[in-house]
Amino acid sequence: MAFLSDTLARVKPSPTIAVTTKAQELKAAGRDVIGLGAGEPDFDTPQNIKDAAKRAIDEGKTKYTAVDGIPELKKAICAKFLKENGLTYAPNQITVGTGGKQILYNALMATCNPGDEVIIPAPYWVSYPDMVVLAGGTPVEVVGTLENRFKITPDQLEAAITPRTKWFIFNSPSNPTGAGYTWDELKALTDVLLRHPQVWILSDDMYEHLVFDDFKFCTPAEVEPKLYDRTLTTNGVSKSYAMTGWRIGYAGGPVHLIKAMGTIQSQSTSNPCSVSQYAALEGLTGPQEFLTTNKALFQRRRDLVVSMLNTCPGITCPTPEGAFYVYPDISGCIGKTSAGGVKIENDEAFASALLDETGVAVVFGAAFGLSPNFRVSYATSDAALAEACRRIKSFCDGLK
Ligand SMILES: Cc1ncc(COP(=O)(O)O)c(C=O)c1O
């Protein structure tokens, strides 16, 4: 009898975490490494949020809480959804979990049966397909091409839907491309979804506050209210409030789904960390000015990285609407040989040679379902970004 489960054989460890770990190991061994792999803001959690957490500890708010969130936080989340997204949810339509990741996992675990299909636009956040598989469903990828700035079209969505489609996962702005759907682009997708009542919409709005220029964020249930009853709108404080380590994510949706997700959570982790919940409450209800400051900072970094990468021979880097990633195409580098003698047969070889020869850590595109590309997370200092881009340029200049 095998000790490890069959389920484990179907999933793979997160490649983004693997790159970050390798970069950290090289750094610890004394190499001059610039990590552009991690998907988290490089600055600290705002002081008012930290203070709220300290107060919660001092006031003894350190016990179990309601499984899917304290009432104060649920109320604050309802207010956030109404104010920022025009969505009316009652507190019993809200669930809070240990990061956006657990929220998505709960939703899939609570709903997927063998044979159920989940449509995932590619390039996608690495965890979606593996979570679907863990939940017993079947991921169905729909690829957004470079020509369409990594977004999928209504015709592609229509063609992917079958009677077994249970969910359509929507993530805008996207990890890993930063691509954001405009209201009209999203409306064209929701028009398709209206025709298929068996399909539920799982909207992952994690990068809502990180949008640039005059781009306006929008979410499916807001764009098409007729989909409200079959949409789970998920979000979290990790990226917007620089709170990745605190592990708080949340969602709003129909009561029966929210209840089912709570049941999964009650038999796995129970409530998310009590102290983190009070910190998230302060994040959502306290001063919001730093959101604007961070946005400006990330926009400047995006512009720096896009302009520098577009000077590299063989690389084409579109300008994304949001998040803190760019997803350059490296078709022009494939088939060449690096200065260190490595044949660049695919994007994994590119990322590996880049790390070995220049100390710049990026994540290869195959991990996200579209090649040949790589993902840069520009959530690091301007100086490190400029130096990393200089090294990428010299690496590309050296390709023969
Ligand atoms: C698109 C997307 N959704 C969800 C998450 C998970 O966020 P959390 O850290 O809150 O679990 C991430 C984190 O990288 C993400 O990029």
The ligand as a Tripos MOL2 file, in Angstrom:
@<TRIPOS>MOLECULE
LIG
   16    16     1     0     0
SMALL
NO_CHARGES

@<TRIPOS>ATOM
      1 C1         -4.1800   36.2820   -8.1000 C.3       1 LIG1
      2 C2         -3.9450   35.9010   -6.6800 C.ar      1 LIG1
      3 N1         -4.9730   35.4320   -5.9580 N.ar      1 LIG1
      4 C3         -4.8190   35.0570   -4.6840 C.ar      1 LIG1
      5 C4         -3.5900   35.1370   -4.0620 C.ar      1 LIG1
      6 C5         -3.4740   34.6770   -2.6310 C.3       1 LIG1
      7 O1         -3.3540   35.6890   -1.7540 O.3       1 LIG1
      8 P1         -3.1270   35.4220   -0.1940 P.3       1 LIG1
      9 O2         -1.7020   35.6990    0.0770 O.co2     1 LIG1
     10 O3         -4.0650   36.3710    0.4950 O.co2     1 LIG1
     11 O4         -3.4810   34.0140    0.0900 O.co2     1 LIG1
     12 C6         -2.4910   35.5980   -4.7770 C.ar      1 LIG1
     13 C7         -1.1550   35.6210   -4.1470 C.2       1 LIG1
     14 O5         -0.1300   35.6270   -4.7850 O.2       1 LIG1
     15 C8         -2.6730   35.9960   -6.1190 C.ar      1 LIG1
     16 O6         -1.6560   36.4590   -6.8480 O.3       1 LIG1
@<TRIPOS>BOND
     1     1     2 1
     2     2     3 ar
     3     2    15 ar
     4     3     4 ar
     5     4     5 ar
     6     5     6 1
     7     5    12 ar
     8     6     7 1
     9     7     8 1
    10     8     9 2
    11     8    10 1
    12     8    11 1
    13    12    13 1
    14    12    15 ar
    15    13    14 2
    16    15    16 1
@<TRIPOS>SUBSTRUCTURE
     1 LIG1         1 GROUP 0 **** ****
